[in-house]
């Protein structure tokens, strides 16, 4: 039996990953009809949530038929992420997920998504603050297990319920490649 906190998902659960511009409510409805056991919203910017940006707030829309469902947030500042976690929890998800895996240039170069892997201590501190902030289970999605374990000697804070590693070789772009213009050679 796979469990995340007190949430039982069965022996071989089918999870719908959070995907930007894909895992919106209509797509989640189809996935639920086809047997998804746990779904996630599109990832939501912590800065957008704390500033009440319409696009970010709209992604908090979840429906009872989707349960169990998680909301995924991303950001680079601990305080913003802590506040966003509180806002996301108020929307009523079963799980809160933190994105530490997005390799997209405009996310990673701001120190969010896979970009936070350049500061493992900050990532662990951020996770700990979010776990303390909310009552629902917190999960994380880092870029890859090898990237993290090779980076430092560390462990997830108490209360982090699961980590699902992104199966890619994505690494955050070096700071020298985080410019206003998209560097050549990146996909």
Secondary structure, DSSP 8 states (H G I E B T S, - for coil): --EETTEE--SS--EE---TTTSSHHHHHHHHHTT-SEEEEEEEEHHHHHTT-HHHHHTT---GGG-SEEEEEE-S-HHHHHHHHHHHHHTT-SEEEEEE----HHHHTTT-GGGGGG-HHHHHHHHHHHHHH-SSEEEEEES-HHHHHHH-S----TTEEEE----S------GGG-SSS--TT--
